[in-house]
Amino acid sequence: MNHYHRQLLLAASPAAVYQAVATQHGLRSWWTQSCDVATTVGDKATFRFGEHHKVMQINSLEPGREVRWHCVEALINIDAFTRKDEWVGTDIVFRLTPQPGGKTLLDFDHIGLTPDFECFEVCERGWNQYLGSLQSLVETGQGTPFIPEVTDCSA
């Protein structure tokens, strides 16, 4: 397996982790505050990071077990990248397995995000940061999501 994969043991129940990865409130609390997330398989979720964005089709929502998205649109607006939509066609999967003591084993895969992508290193650092934010959210109640800049329109 050469795509991005990370496994985390989270001190939170599968139900709590599922709420964090499957709901707009949860995703705004650890990934990006600028997102619109549907809650029905087949619908879409849009995640914005300033001038960058991703649109995901929701392919699986199994409460307490799995969330799976398929990227249908992306813009990674970095000047050095010749291809700014590399995420299109990739899949993001959160698999949740209950563990003793009310914990959850999270198996996270970004299938298709491979080292031959121009964005791999940037995205790998991003996932490492935001999965840490997810862990913090479910364990302490406080994540560190992307917060869009507020511009002063009165100037």
Salt bridges, closest charged atoms under 4 A:
ASP36 OD1 - ARG28 NH2 3.75
ASP36 OD2 - ARG48 NH2 2.72
GLU62 OE1 - ARG65 NH1 3.09
GLU66 OE2 - ARG68 NE 3.72
GLU66 OE1 - ARG95 NE 3.99
GLU73 OE2 - HIS53 NE2 2.81
ASP85 OD1 - ARG83 NE 2.87
ASP91 OD1 - HIS70 ND1 2.85
ASP107 OD1 - HIS5 NE2 3.55
ASP109 OD1 - HIS3 NE2 2.90
ASP109 OD1 - HIS5 ND1 2.69
ASP109 OD2 - ARG95 NH1 2.79
